[in-house]
Amino acid sequence: MARFRFAVCEWSFPCWGSLAVKMAGEAGFDGVQLGDAGGSMHNFPLRDKRVQEHYMEAGARYGVAFPQIHLYTLGHQGYYRSRLDSLEGKLCLESIRQGIIAASEMGVPSVIIDGMRMNDEAKKRHVFQVAQYAVRTGEEYGVQIGMETDMSLEDHIRFLDALDGKLKLCFDAHNPVMYGTGYPPDMIRTLGRERFDHFHIKESQANEDGYLSVETPIVLMGQGCTYFRESAQAVKEIGFEGWIVSENFYFRPNILEQGLDCVSAARRDVESLHAVYGTE
């Protein structure tokens, strides 16, 4: 088996569901990191057997695996940072439980939760309690829990070690650059292989002042300033094996203006991923 497998986020394409799976397969990706199909806003569609069958049939048809479910809607709702006894906190826990059960039913090994914007002690406490719940529930159903975060290196280590290594990272190598929390290659080396579930990879160009933000353009891999090649080297140096997941956005105007469509743009990123990570 190859040391690395390359996936893409479902929300990297303009439409979710079988069309996103088809586009991923046509671009040459090995897998798709699923979103939650609307999560609590649509009564947890991934628990619906027909929805599950729809995805599994599409995966088989286009030769695409599903290595993770990312609780995308829940992350955008921001309920992770709410007290657990609040309406939002209770809905957060229920969303996690439903996502984990869906993953167990679909044979998806990992569910990804959010640890972003913990900018005060109360939010850190709430997110830690959520992570404890997710880990316990994941153990019950045989599903690994990963977390994406914008924390500093020191907070990464404290947070993960407090959970006895049971929580793994969905490490987005773009986040430390955008949030100013560290140099991604050094963070990867220090955190070490065992703390990672998988990696998110995307690229941005800095603005005229040299800064990244949510407004600066996402670009194809190798065209930005987020240490794409240096981070890949660090991933290889620590001996990581597993999934490298593109979280690029192939429908963005600045990408399509290059004369590409979504699939041809995604195919260029697949080629770049193979070039920097290798295919051994």
C-alpha positions in Angstrom: 0.0 0.0 0.0 1.2 3.5 -0.8 2.6 5.5 2.1 0.3 8.5 1.3 -3.3 8.6 0.0 -4.8 11.8 -1.3 -8.3 12.9 -0.6 -10.3 16.1 -1.0 -13.0 17.8 1.1 -16.5 17.4 -0.2 -17.0 21.2 0.1 -14.1 21.8 -2.2 -16.6 21.4 -5.1 -19.6 23.5 -5.9 -22.1 20.7 -5.2 -22.1 18.0 -2.5 -23.2 14.4 -2.8 -22.5 12.1 -5.8 -21.4 15.0 -8.1 -18.6 15.9 -5.7 -17.6 12.3 -5.4 -17.6 12.0 -9.2 -15.5 15.1 -9.6 -13.0 13.9 -7.0 -12.6 10.6 -8.8 -12.2 12.2 -12.2 -9.5 14.5 -10.8 -7.6 11.5 -9.5 -8.2 11.7 -5.7 -8.2 8.5 -3.8 -10.8 9.7 -1.3 -13.4 12.3 -0.2 -13.6 13.8 3.3 -17.4 14.0 3.7 -19.2 16.9 5.2 -22.2 16.3 7.3 -24.8 16.9 4.6 -26.3 19.7 6.6 -26.1 18.1 10.0 -28.7 19.2 12.5 -30.2 21.7 10.0 -31.4 18.8 8.0 -32.1 16.2 10.8 -28.7 14.5 10.3 -28.9 13.2 6.8 -26.0 10.8 7.1 -28.1 8.6 9.5 -30.6 8.0 6.7 -30.0 4.6 5.1 -30.8 5.9 1.6 -28.3 8.8 2.0 -25.7 6.3 3.2 -26.3 4.0 0.2 -26.2 7.0 -2.2 -22.7 7.8 -0.9 -21.4 4.3 -0.8 -22.7 3.5 -4.3 -21.0 6.7 -5.6 -17.8 5.8 -3.9 -17.8 2.4 -5.5 -18.7 3.7 -8.9 -15.9 6.3 -9.0 -13.2 4.4 -7.0 -13.3 6.8 -4.1 -12.9 6.0 -0.4 -14.4 8.0 2.6 -11.7 8.3 5.2 -13.3 10.9 7.4 -16.6 12.7 8.2 -15.9 16.4 9.1 -18.8 18.0 11.1 -18.7 20.9 8.7 -22.1 22.4 9.5 -21.5 22.2 13.3 -18.2 24.0 12.9 -20.0 26.9 11.1 -22.7 27.0 13.7 -20.0 27.6 16.3 -21.8 25.6 19.0 -18.6 24.0 20.1 -17.9 27.1 22.2 -21.2 27.0 24.0 -21.9 25.7 27.5 -22.9 22.1 27.4 -26.2 22.9 29.3 -27.2 25.5 26.8 -29.5 24.6 23.8 -26.5 25.1 21.5 -24.3 22.9 23.6 -26.8 20.1 23.7 -27.2 20.3 20.0 -23.5 20.2 19.6 -23.2 17.0 21.5 -26.1 15.4 19.6 -24.5 16.4 16.3 -21.3 14.7 17.4 -23.1 11.6 18.5 -25.1 11.4 15.3 -22.0 11.9 13.2 -20.1 9.2 15.0 -22.9 6.7 14.7 -23.2 7.5 11.0 -19.5 6.9 10.6 -19.7 3.6 12.3 -22.6 2.6 10.0 -20.8 3.7 6.9 -17.4 2.2 7.8 -15.8 5.6 8.0 -12.9 5.4 10.5 -12.7 9.1 11.7 -14.9 12.0 12.6 -13.5 15.5 12.8 -14.6 18.1 15.3 -13.7 21.8 15.6 -11.4 23.5 18.0 -11.2 27.0 16.4 -11.3 30.4 17.9 -11.0 29.4 21.6 -10.2 33.0 22.5 -11.1 32.9 26.2 -10.9 30.4 29.1 -14.6 29.7 29.1 -14.5 28.7 25.4 -11.4 26.5 26.0 -13.2 24.8 28.8 -16.3 24.2 26.7 -14.4 22.8 23.8 -12.3 20.5 26.0 -15.6 19.1 27.5 -16.9 18.6 24.0 -13.7 16.8 23.0 -14.0 14.6 26.1 -17.5 13.6 25.1 -16.5 13.0 21.4 -13.6 10.8 22.5 -15.8 8.7 24.8 -18.5 8.3 22.2 -15.9 7.5 19.5 -14.5 4.8 21.7 -18.0 3.4 22.2 -18.6 3.1 18.4 -15.0 2.3 17.3 -14.4 5.7 15.6 -11.3 7.8 15.9 -11.9 11.5 16.7 -9.8 14.2 15.1 -9.8 17.9 15.7 -9.0 20.9 13.6 -7.7 23.9 15.5 -5.9 27.2 15.3 -4.1 26.9 18.6 -0.4 27.6 19.2 2.0 24.7 19.4 2.1 24.8 23.2 -1.7 24.7 23.5 -1.9 21.9 20.9 0.4 19.7 23.1 -1.4 20.6 26.4 -4.8 20.0 24.9 -3.9 16.6 23.3 -1.9 15.3 26.2 -4.8 16.1 28.6 -6.9 13.6 26.6 -4.2 10.9 26.9 -3.5 10.9 23.2 -6.9 9.6 22.3 -7.7 12.8 20.3 -5.8 13.1 17.0 -5.2 16.1 14.8 -6.7 17.1 11.5 -3.7 19.4 11.1 -4.4 22.2 8.6 -0.9 23.4 7.5 -2.5 26.6 6.3 -4.0 27.6 9.7 -0.8 28.5 11.6 0.2 30.9 8.8 -3.2 32.6 8.6 -3.7 32.9 12.4 -0.1 33.7 13.2 0.4 30.8 15.6 3.6 29.2 14.2 5.7 27.9 11.4 3.8 24.8 10.1 6.9 22.6 9.3 8.4 23.1 12.8 5.0 22.5 14.4 4.6 19.2 12.5 8.1 18.0 13.5 7.6 18.9 17.2 4.1 17.4 17.4 5.3 14.1 15.9 3.7 11.3 13.9 1.4 9.9 16.6 -0.6 13.0 17.2 -1.9 13.2 13.6 -4.9 11.6 12.1 -4.5 13.4 8.8 -3.5 16.7 7.2 -5.5 19.4 5.5 -3.7 21.2 2.7 -4.5 24.4 0.9 -2.7 27.5 -0.2 -3.2 31.3 -0.1 -1.5 34.3 -1.5 -0.7 37.1 0.9 -2.3 40.6 0.5 -0.2 43.7 -0.4 0.9 44.0 3.2 2.1 40.4 3.4 -0.7 39.0 5.5 -3.2 36.2 5.0 -6.8 36.4 6.0 -10.1 34.8 5.2 -10.4 37.4 2.4 -7.0 36.6 0.7 -7.4 34.3 -2.3 -7.1 30.6 -2.1 -4.8 29.4 -4.9 -3.7 26.1 -6.3 -1.0 24.2 -4.4 2.5 25.6 -5.0 1.2 29.0 -5.9 0.9 30.5 -2.4 3.0 31.4 0.6 1.9 28.9 3.2 5.0 26.6 3.1 3.3 23.9 1.0 6.6 22.2 0.1 8.3 22.7 3.4 5.3 21.2 5.3 5.3 18.2 3.0 9.0 17.6 3.8 8.2 17.7 7.5 5.4 15.3 7.1 7.7 12.9 5.4 10.5 13.4 7.9 8.3 12.4 10.9 7.4 9.1 9.2 3.7 9.8 8.8 1.7 7.5 6.7 -1.9 8.0 5.7 -4.3 10.6 4.3 -3.3 14.0 2.9 -6.6 16.0 2.3 -7.0 18.9 0.0 -9.2 21.7 1.4 -8.8 23.9 -1.7 -11.9 25.5 -3.2 -12.0 24.6 -6.9 -15.0 26.8 -7.7 -13.5 30.1 -6.6 -13.4 32.7 -9.4 -9.7 33.4 -9.1 -9.1 29.7 -9.9 -11.6 29.4 -12.7 -10.3 32.6 -14.2 -7.1 30.6 -15.1 -9.1 28.9 -17.8 -9.8 25.8 -15.7 -12.9 24.1 -14.6 -13.4 22.5 -11.2 -12.1 19.1 -12.2 -9.1 20.3 -14.2 -8.1 22.6 -11.3 -8.4 19.7 -8.8 -6.4 17.5 -11.1 -3.5 20.0 -11.0 -3.5 19.8 -7.2 -3.5 16.0 -7.4 -0.4 16.3 -9.6 1.2 18.7 -7.2 0.5 16.5 -4.2 2.1 13.5 -5.9 5.1 15.6 -6.9 5.9 16.9 -3.3 4.8 13.9 -1.3 5.9 11.2 -3.7 4.0 8.0 -4.5 6.1 5.4 -2.6 
